[in-house]
Amino acid sequence: MQTSAAIRSRRNLYAAGIFLAVAIAFGLESTNYPMGSALRMGPGFIPLVLAVIMAGLGLTIGIASLRQHDTIEPSPIPWKGMALVTLALVIFGEFGATLGLVPVVFVGTAIVALASARNTIVSSLAIALCMSALCWLVFKVGLGITLPTFGPLFS
């Protein structure tokens, strides 16, 4: 146990581990699909390539983190932020089809924006309004996704 106020930062090492875990999971899952070839790619080709790139990034970050000797001051764990981000993800997943794209993005973004101590309720609502408009423009107008703009709850 270290007695000084500063401790060695292992954040990048943990991030590298997460990168590698996700890359391995996606790489293994991509093998369940036909690969095809570089000229005629199958549905498993791009996920495998992205998994290899992500693993490379994870290894690079991990090696770099072992060479760094940064120290940080311990700070409290941001439980409020983690809880609000988790809540927003659950709301998006559970109520996306019921509320529709614009309302669920608005609610989710407003909740996530409140996770920051720097945002007020007014600024969180403004951020949510802008993000809802941007998502509608990109996903409904530009890409034409099938998620309804306003779900059955509003009709």
C-alpha positions in Angstrom: 0.0 0.0 0.0 1.3 3.4 -0.9 1.4 6.0 1.8 1.9 9.1 -0.4 -1.1 11.2 -1.5 -0.3 10.6 -5.2 -0.7 7.1 -6.7 0.5 5.7 -10.0 -2.1 6.1 -12.7 -3.2 2.8 -14.3 -6.1 4.3 -16.3 -4.5 3.7 -19.7 -3.6 0.2 -18.7 -7.2 -0.5 -17.8 -8.4 1.1 -21.0 -6.0 -1.1 -23.0 -7.5 -4.1 -21.3 -11.0 -3.1 -22.2 -9.9 -2.5 -25.8 -8.4 -5.9 -26.0 -11.4 -7.6 -24.3 -13.8 -6.0 -26.8 -11.5 -6.8 -29.7 -11.3 -10.4 -28.8 -15.0 -10.7 -28.3 -15.8 -9.1 -31.7 -13.0 -11.1 -33.4 -14.4 -14.4 -32.0 -17.9 -13.5 -32.9 -16.9 -12.5 -36.5 -15.7 -16.0 -37.1 -19.3 -17.2 -37.0 -19.9 -15.4 -40.3 -18.4 -16.1 -43.7 -15.3 -14.1 -44.3 -15.2 -14.0 -48.1 -12.1 -12.4 -49.6 -10.6 -8.9 -49.8 -12.3 -8.4 -53.2 -15.6 -10.0 -52.2 -16.0 -9.4 -48.5 -18.4 -11.5 -46.4 -20.4 -10.3 -43.4 -17.6 -11.3 -41.0 -14.7 -9.5 -42.8 -15.2 -6.0 -41.6 -15.9 -6.9 -38.0 -12.7 -9.0 -38.0 -10.6 -6.2 -39.5 -12.0 -3.7 -37.0 -11.3 -6.2 -34.1 -7.7 -6.5 -35.3 -7.3 -2.7 -35.5 -8.9 -2.3 -32.0 -6.5 -5.0 -30.6 -3.6 -3.1 -32.1 -4.7 0.1 -30.5 -5.2 -1.7 -27.2 -1.7 -3.2 -27.4 -0.2 0.2 -28.3 -2.0 2.0 -25.4 -1.0 -0.9 -23.0 2.7 -0.8 -23.9 2.7 3.0 -23.7 1.1 2.9 -20.3 3.7 0.6 -18.9 6.4 3.1 -20.0 4.6 6.1 -18.4 5.0 6.9 -14.7 2.2 9.4 -14.2 0.9 10.0 -10.8 -2.6 11.2 -9.9 -4.3 12.4 -6.8 -7.0 10.1 -5.7 -10.5 11.4 -6.3 -13.9 10.2 -5.4 -15.7 7.8 -7.7 -18.4 9.7 -9.7 -21.3 7.5 -8.7 -23.9 10.1 -9.7 -22.5 10.2 -13.3 -22.3 6.5 -13.6 -25.8 6.0 -12.4 -27.2 8.6 -14.7 -25.4 7.3 -17.8 -26.6 3.8 -17.0 -30.2 5.0 -16.5 -30.1 6.8 -19.8 -28.9 3.7 -21.6 -31.7 1.6 -20.0 -34.3 4.2 -20.9 -33.0 4.2 -24.5 -33.1 0.5 -24.8 -36.4 -0.1 -23.1 -38.4 2.8 -24.4 -36.9 3.6 -27.8 -39.7 1.9 -29.8 -42.4 3.2 -27.5 -41.3 6.8 -27.3 -39.7 7.2 -30.7 -36.4 8.6 -31.8 -36.8 12.3 -30.9 -38.3 11.8 -27.4 -35.9 9.0 -26.3 -32.8 10.9 -27.5 -34.1 14.0 -25.7 -34.7 12.2 -22.4 -31.5 10.2 -22.6 -29.3 13.2 -23.5 -30.9 15.4 -20.8 -30.2 12.7 -18.2 -26.6 12.2 -19.4 -26.0 16.0 -19.5 -27.1 16.2 -15.8 -24.3 13.8 -14.9 -21.8 16.7 -15.3 -21.6 19.0 -12.3 -21.0 21.9 -14.7 -24.4 21.6 -16.4 -27.5 23.2 -15.1 -31.0 21.9 -15.9 -31.5 24.6 -18.5 -28.2 23.8 -20.2 -29.0 20.1 -20.1 -32.4 20.7 -21.8 -30.7 22.9 -24.4 -28.1 20.2 -25.1 -30.9 17.6 -25.3 -32.9 19.7 -27.7 -29.9 20.2 -30.0 -29.0 16.5 -29.9 -32.6 15.5 -30.7 -32.7 17.8 -33.7 -29.4 16.6 -34.9 -30.3 12.9 -34.5 -33.6 13.5 -36.4 -31.8 15.2 -39.2 -29.0 12.6 -39.5 -30.9 9.4 -38.8 -34.5 10.1 -40.1 -33.9 12.5 -42.9 -30.4 11.4 -44.0 -30.4 7.7 -43.3 -34.1 6.9 -43.1 -34.0 4.5 -40.1 -37.1 2.5 -39.2 -37.3 3.8 -35.6 -40.4 6.1 -35.5 -39.8 9.8 -35.0 -42.5 9.9 -32.3 -43.6 6.5 -31.1 -47.0 5.0 -30.4 -47.1 6.6 -27.0 -47.6 10.0 -28.8 -50.2 8.9 -31.3 
